[in-house]
Amino acid sequence: MYFEDYQVGQAFDVAPISLSEEDIISFAETFDPRPFHLSHEAGRTTRFGGLIASGLHTLSAAWGAWVKSPENKDGTICGVGIDRLRWLAPVYPGDALSSRLTIRDKKLSHHGRSGTVYGSYESYNQAGEPVLSMEVLVLVACRSEA
């Protein structure tokens, strides 16, 4: 999709994803080696009661699902920022996460070749419990110069 294709209020359901135990541990070993991201045993001694995904892993995987979506294929240039990022609940191995991007606003750049699309992104586990929320800013090409 290009800048002109996005409409304020439009919502996109993103293909669901799941993080395996191996995915969670591998990510944690490299990027967030807290004990409760590395083993069930360490996680059992915490308020989470077991192994959980790093919040950064949840963010990367959930946003990656949007990046891989067919709607995001052509016009996206790059991410500009994330505001109000919140991890709302832990993500456990095998949780099925579904996400939704809702377009909140869009602004054409002064040169008219691209614009910024502002969206709310939420991810939920299989019980419908929110696990992640954030506001995203994405630079998107125009189909034609304004």
C-alpha positions in Angstrom: 0.0 0.0 0.0 1.1 3.6 -0.6 0.4 6.7 1.4 -2.8 7.5 -0.6 -4.2 4.0 0.2 -4.2 4.4 4.0 -7.4 5.9 5.5 -7.8 7.2 9.0 -9.8 4.6 11.0 -8.9 1.8 8.7 -7.8 -1.4 10.6 -5.7 -4.3 9.6 -5.8 -7.7 11.2 -2.3 -9.2 11.1 -1.6 -12.9 10.6 -1.1 -14.6 14.0 2.2 -15.8 15.3 3.5 -18.0 18.0 6.9 -18.1 19.8 8.3 -21.5 20.6 10.4 -22.3 23.7 13.4 -22.5 21.4 12.6 -19.1 19.8 12.3 -17.5 23.3 15.6 -18.9 24.6 17.5 -18.2 21.5 16.5 -14.6 21.4 17.2 -14.2 25.1 20.6 -15.7 24.9 21.6 -13.0 22.4 19.6 -10.0 23.4 18.0 -10.2 26.9 19.6 -13.0 29.0 17.5 -12.6 32.1 17.1 -15.9 33.8 13.3 -16.1 33.4 13.8 -15.7 29.6 16.3 -18.6 29.6 14.7 -21.4 31.6 11.5 -22.7 33.0 13.2 -23.4 36.3 14.3 -19.8 36.7 10.9 -18.5 35.6 9.1 -20.7 38.2 10.6 -18.6 41.0 9.2 -15.3 39.6 5.7 -13.8 39.5 5.4 -15.2 35.9 5.6 -18.8 37.0 7.6 -20.0 34.1 9.6 -19.2 31.0 8.4 -16.0 29.2 9.5 -14.1 26.1 11.5 -11.0 26.4 9.3 -7.9 25.8 11.7 -6.9 23.0 11.2 -10.4 21.4 7.4 -9.9 21.6 7.8 -6.5 20.0 10.0 -7.7 17.2 7.9 -10.8 16.4 4.6 -8.9 16.6 5.8 -6.0 14.4 7.5 -8.5 12.1 4.1 -10.1 11.4 2.9 -6.7 10.0 6.1 -6.1 8.1 5.6 -9.5 6.3 1.9 -8.8 5.5 0.8 -8.3 1.9 -0.6 -4.8 2.7 2.9 -3.6 3.8 4.6 -4.9 0.7 5.2 -2.0 -1.6 5.0 1.6 -0.3 6.7 1.4 3.1 10.0 3.2 3.2 11.0 2.8 6.9 9.8 3.0 10.5 10.1 6.5 12.0 9.3 5.8 15.7 7.4 4.0 18.4 5.6 5.9 21.1 3.8 4.7 24.2 5.1 1.2 24.0 3.7 -1.0 26.7 4.1 -4.7 27.6 0.8 -5.6 29.2 1.1 -9.3 30.0 3.8 -12.0 29.7 4.0 -14.1 26.6 4.6 -17.8 27.2 5.9 -20.5 24.8 3.2 -21.5 22.4 1.0 -18.4 23.0 -0.9 -17.5 19.8 -0.6 -13.8 19.3 -2.9 -11.9 17.0 -2.3 -8.2 16.2 -4.2 -5.3 14.8 -3.0 -2.1 13.2 -5.4 0.9 13.3 -4.6 4.0 11.3 -4.9 7.1 13.5 -3.6 9.8 11.3 -1.5 10.6 8.2 0.5 13.6 7.1 1.9 14.3 3.7 5.6 15.4 3.6 6.3 18.9 2.4 7.9 17.6 -0.8 4.8 15.4 -1.6 6.8 12.2 -2.4 6.0 10.5 0.9 4.1 10.9 4.1 4.0 9.6 7.7 1.3 7.2 8.7 0.4 7.1 12.4 -1.1 3.9 13.8 -2.0 2.1 17.0 -0.7 -1.5 17.2 -2.1 -4.0 19.7 -1.3 -7.7 20.2 -3.4 -10.2 22.1 -2.8 -13.7 23.3 -5.2 -16.6 22.5 -7.4 -15.7 25.5 -7.9 -12.2 24.0 -5.8 -10.6 26.7 -3.7 -7.7 25.5 0.0 -8.3 25.7 1.5 -5.4 23.8 0.4 -1.9 22.7 2.2 0.9 20.9 1.8 3.8 18.6 3.8 3.5 15.4 5.0 6.1 12.9 5.9 4.8 9.4 7.3 6.7 6.4 5.3 5.6 3.3 5.9 6.5 -0.3 3.2 8.2 -2.4 2.0 6.4 -5.4 2.5 9.6 -7.4 3.9 13.0 -6.4 1.2 15.3 -4.9 
